[in-house]
């Protein structure tokens, strides 16, 4: 999505899962040619994205061996998770007849200006740059799983890009409806990939996104591009329960499920 759909400063005083509910809206798919466009195009499900061969694949093989001290060395943990995500998506895309290409670069940064795109933007947690096929994660020392889910979400954007799902935007005008379907699908795909990595933490994330009050404040400001907190929680839940990309087909979903 365009980086203007992002979250502001995360409230460090919140419980970890509630903090992460705010992070969800800071995950971005960066198209520089659409960077300053207005979100006024009406948008609709795209047939190519709604009928993709990935939707017929088996559950994502989501097991991953991670360092035992993952909160103490977040970079080491994320590099290990990156290798697992490459394996997961290699296997899944192969069964759909697609070759998998790993991201060309994984940037784990401590300041937004160190990202490979969107350097002028603040408040994001993760950005995928399709032109360079690079992933950027803004490290958050408060909870390792926050960065882990961010990495998995940006990997989902990479899969959307290399498989052709993200090509269905179809207009030079930034399409908010397209962005919501893309972002909610990435939430679901990330949950499918992370469901066996840490089921308890993933359940906390889903519960926080779906909790009373999650729609307030910063989330409300970016609902147009990311969808509601309630719908984010619902799509995370689908990926968590079913583990398939078919469960994440936001492009065939009714409008109220991607609003």
Secondary structure, DSSP 4 states (H G I P E B T S, - for coil): --TTS------TTS-HHHHHHHHGGGEEEE-GGGTT--S-------HHHHT-GGGGSPPP-------TTTTT-HHHHHHHHHHHHHHHHHHHHHHTT------SEEEEESSGGGSSS-TT--S-SEEEETTTTEEEEE--TT-HHHHHHHHHHHHHHHHHHHHTGGGGG--SS--HHHHHHHHHHHHHHHHHHHTTT-HHHHHHHHHHHTSTTTTSTHHHHTHHHH--HHHHHHHHHHHHHH--SGGG-GGGS-GGG--
